[in-house]
Amino acid sequence: MMVITKVVDHWNQLAVGLNRVLHFTPKPLLEQLMGQTLNHFFKPERQRQQFEFLHQRWVKISIPDLSLIFAVTADNTSSEPRLRVSMRPQQAAVTMRGDSAALLMLISGECDPDTLFFRRKLLLTGDTELGLAVKNLLDTVELEGRLPRFAIDTTKRVAQGLHTPSGVSNF
């Protein structure tokens, strides 16, 4: 538990360090790593063609405290639908923006997307219908069975530490 406390106490410093690592990592490598990770994580949804609504449409993800901006689309041209990540500017139909702490709370289930949205920790611009379709699909995904138990437990504990009684932290 002490490690989690230190992570929470130093979240801003961790974000700065991760920002530096991301800044020096070649963009093609980031695209490949994020694409492989997303395709592995969302394999059941891809096989059921649940990302079909993203075919030829880009969703831009912006994480300002990490200086990270990327776009995701569904590529249905091969035999198995795949998610494709681009670090290059794309004509995005919708943009989702949130800092790393808010996204960690979202991923962990510690805070739901609607709460983050109403507290202006998660911003959605552009085609809100498409953004809601992405949100609704993501709401159906459980971390259980997709990530190792250690990763799930750690993510949840850190997110709980970032969460304050009044709602979302100011990170």
Secondary structure, 3 states (H helix, E strand, C coil): CHHHHHHHHCHHHHHHHHHHHHHHCCHHHHHHHHHHHHHHHCHHHHHCCCCHHHECCEEEEEEHHHCEEEEEEEECCCCCCEEEEECCCCCEEEEEEECHHHHHHHHHCCCCHHHHHHCCCEEEEECHHHHHHHHHHHHCCCCECCECHHHHHHHHHHHHHHCECCECCCC
